Amino acid sequence: MAWILVPTLVATLSGGVLVTEPVTFKVLETGVQSDIESPRTVVVRTPEQWKALCADHAGGRPCPAVDLTRSTVVGVFLGTRSSAGFAVEITRIEREGDTLVVNYRERKPGPNEMAAQMMTMPYQLVTIDRFAGPVRFVAAR
């Protein structure tokens, strides 16, 4: 599991200064086979939510253990893709005031890449220190 820390950024919005604070996160699980077939972003704060997500995502396979008294799980599921070569990566998590902003990007196979013709469902789940506020997901363009 990797810990990722991104330097602090300062952005100017509407004439004021908004300071964003980086949030350290740890990759919990990344893969291309999920039972979640539609695009979805998730924030898991309780054992009940984790159990429900695991039932939807893992289809009976065991999910990693997470101490939800100390952690929150955030994740991105891309839904069904028509071939291999797709992936999702959470690249940065920041605090903007009382809001958590989760930045992620989708990797697509290039036009000259060979990719297996199989259905995939790329996803990534990460843990952060427990967070009770609003969470916004931003896809890279």
C-alpha positions as CSV (number, residue, x, y, z in Angstrom):
1,M,0.0,0.0,0.0
2,A,1.3,3.4,-0.9
3,W,1.1,6.7,1.0
4,I,0.7,9.7,-1.2
5,L,1.2,13.3,-0.1
6,V,0.7,16.3,-2.4
7,P,2.2,19.7,-1.7
8,T,-0.1,22.5,-0.5
9,L,-1.7,24.6,-3.3
10,V,-3.0,28.2,-3.1
11,A,-5.7,29.2,-5.6
12,T,-7.4,32.6,-6.1
13,L,-11.2,32.5,-6.4
14,S,-13.5,35.5,-6.7
15,G,-10.8,37.9,-5.5
16,G,-10.1,35.9,-2.3
17,V,-7.5,33.5,-1.5
18,L,-8.5,29.8,-0.9
19,V,-5.8,27.7,0.7
20,T,-6.1,24.0,0.0
21,E,-4.4,21.5,2.4
22,P,-3.2,18.2,1.0
23,V,-4.7,15.1,2.6
24,T,-2.6,12.0,2.9
25,F,-4.2,8.8,1.5
26,K,-3.4,5.2,1.3
27,V,-4.3,3.0,-1.7
28,L,-6.5,0.2,-0.3
29,E,-7.4,-1.6,-3.6
30,T,-7.0,-1.0,-7.3
31,G,-8.3,-3.3,-10.0
32,V,-10.2,-3.9,-13.2
33,Q,-12.8,-6.5,-12.1
34,S,-15.7,-5.2,-10.0
35,D,-19.3,-6.2,-9.9
36,I,-20.2,-2.5,-10.1
37,E,-21.1,-2.0,-13.7
38,S,-22.2,1.7,-13.6
39,P,-19.9,4.7,-12.9
40,R,-20.0,5.5,-9.2
41,T,-18.0,7.5,-6.6
42,V,-18.2,6.4,-3.0
43,V,-17.6,7.7,0.5
44,V,-17.7,5.0,3.2
45,R,-17.9,6.0,6.8
46,T,-19.7,3.2,8.6
47,P,-19.3,-0.6,8.8
48,E,-22.8,-0.9,7.3
49,Q,-21.8,1.2,4.3
50,W,-18.6,-0.9,3.9
51,K,-20.5,-4.1,4.1
52,A,-23.0,-2.9,1.5
53,L,-20.3,-1.6,-0.9
54,C,-18.4,-4.9,-0.6
55,A,-21.6,-6.8,-1.4
56,D,-22.1,-4.7,-4.6
57,H,-18.4,-4.7,-5.6
58,A,-16.8,-7.9,-4.5
59,G,-19.6,-10.4,-5.2
60,G,-18.7,-12.6,-2.3
61,R,-15.0,-12.1,-2.4
62,P,-13.5,-10.8,0.9
63,C,-12.9,-7.1,1.1
64,P,-9.9,-5.6,2.9
65,A,-10.3,-4.9,6.6
66,V,-10.7,-1.2,7.4
67,D,-11.0,0.4,10.8
68,L,-13.8,2.9,10.1
69,T,-13.6,4.4,13.6
70,R,-10.3,5.9,12.4
71,S,-10.6,5.9,8.6
72,T,-12.9,6.9,5.8
73,V,-12.9,5.0,2.4
74,V,-13.3,7.0,-0.8
75,G,-13.4,5.4,-4.2
76,V,-14.1,5.7,-7.9
77,F,-15.7,3.0,-10.0
78,L,-15.6,3.7,-13.8
79,G,-18.3,1.2,-14.6
80,T,-18.1,-1.3,-17.5
81,R,-15.5,-0.7,-20.2
82,S,-15.4,-2.6,-23.5
83,S,-11.7,-3.7,-23.3
84,A,-8.6,-4.0,-21.2
85,G,-6.3,-1.0,-20.9
86,F,-8.7,1.2,-18.9
87,A,-7.7,2.2,-15.3
88,V,-8.6,4.8,-12.7
89,E,-6.2,6.6,-10.3
90,I,-7.0,8.9,-7.4
91,T,-4.2,11.5,-8.0
92,R,-4.8,14.0,-5.2
93,I,-7.0,14.7,-2.2
94,E,-7.2,18.1,-0.7
95,R,-9.2,20.0,1.9
96,E,-10.8,23.2,0.7
97,G,-12.4,24.7,3.8
98,D,-14.8,22.1,5.2
99,T,-14.9,20.1,1.9
100,L,-12.7,17.3,0.8
101,V,-11.9,17.3,-3.0
102,V,-10.9,14.0,-4.5
103,N,-9.1,14.3,-7.9
104,Y,-8.9,11.3,-10.2
105,R,-8.1,10.5,-13.7
106,E,-9.1,7.7,-16.1
107,R,-6.5,6.0,-18.3
108,K,-7.8,4.9,-21.7
109,P,-5.9,2.6,-24.1
110,G,-4.2,4.5,-26.8
111,P,-5.1,4.2,-30.5
112,N,-2.0,2.1,-31.2
113,E,-2.2,-0.1,-28.1
114,M,-3.3,-3.6,-28.3
115,A,-6.0,-4.3,-25.6
116,A,-7.7,-7.6,-24.8
117,Q,-11.3,-7.6,-25.9
118,M,-12.9,-8.2,-22.6
119,M,-15.2,-6.3,-20.3
120,T,-13.5,-4.6,-17.5
121,M,-14.8,-2.5,-14.5
122,P,-11.8,-0.4,-13.3
123,Y,-11.9,1.0,-9.8
124,Q,-9.7,2.4,-7.0
125,L,-10.4,2.6,-3.3
126,V,-8.3,4.6,-0.8
127,T,-8.4,5.4,2.9
128,I,-7.9,8.7,4.6
129,D,-8.1,9.8,8.2
130,R,-11.7,9.9,9.3
131,F,-13.6,12.7,7.7
132,A,-17.2,13.7,8.3
133,G,-17.7,16.6,6.0
134,P,-18.8,16.9,2.3
135,V,-16.8,15.2,-0.4
136,R,-16.5,16.4,-4.0
137,F,-15.0,14.2,-6.8
138,V,-13.2,15.9,-9.8
139,A,-12.3,14.0,-12.9
140,A,-9.2,15.2,-14.8
141,R,-9.8,16.5,-18.3
